[in-house]
Each structure stands twice: as C-alpha cells, then as structure tokens.
Amino acid sequence: MVLNPPSIQPPHPPYIPRVALVLPGLEIGGPIDTPAGFSIAARVPPPPPRGWGWNDGPPPGHPPPNWQGPPPNGSWDGPPPAGGWNRPWSGPPRDVNYARNDFGPFNYNTFTVVPVFNWQYGGWGYWFFGVWVPLY
C-alpha cells in the first residue's frame, strides 16, 4: 500500500490557544520576557514525573533572570513545582529560536528547558519553574 499525501495542506483557521495566557504580577510569578505570556499549572496539567520533558534539576535557591513575582510553591528551595526544577544550562549556547524549529532542549535565562507537546493545550511549549510557556 502506498500513501500519496498532498504536497500542501488545505487552508485552515489560525491556531487559537485553549487556555488564557497570563503575565507575571504580585500573585503569580513568572518570566517577564515571554512573547505571548504563560499559563499557570492549575490550568495546564504537568507532564508525568518520569516522562519526556520532565525537568529534574536541583532547587535553584534564587529566581532566574527576568523572573517577576513570587516563587513557585512559595520557595526557591522547596518541593519542585509542576514540571520540576529546571537544570542549569551546561551545553553550548542555544536559544529559543532554534527550539521553535526542531523542538530540542535550549538555554532560557541560564536554565535548561525541554520543549514537549501538550495535547490539552494544543501545541508545543515548555515548563519553566511551574509555568507553561507556549512556543509560538
């Protein structure tokens, strides 16, 4: 059996996120330099603890660069937030623009993030200290 897919996709409506995106403030902490905002863990379920994309670094002890608002779960040294603690970046420089092309790990505010597909959200993104950041 041979499948011959079409060379182009038919026209379709633009992607619209299923959840409201927020910006950091006094009640919700998060990165201030995300292009579209982020979603808090209560709205987007986290990945399973041993699943692909689970960040298993040590507690950072301090907020990452460009973080505004309170820490996740009240402490930078406490239990891990949804998505786990992000590991410090130890590879060659690689930013989010590369991850948008191949969805590989990249450096974000000195920490490692691993993009994953979240079917409940309907797209690719990454967990960054308990907040879901979409990659679009």
DASULWO-V512155 format. One record per helix or strand of 3 or more residues. SS is the DSSP state (~ for helix, > for strand). FROM is the first residue (numbers start at 1). LEN is the number of residues. If there is no record, write none. Layout:
{{SS,FROM,LEN} {SS,FROM,LEN}}
This chain:
{{>,38,3} {~,72,3} {~,96,7} {>,106,3} {>,111,3} {>,116,3} {>,123,6} {>,131,4}}
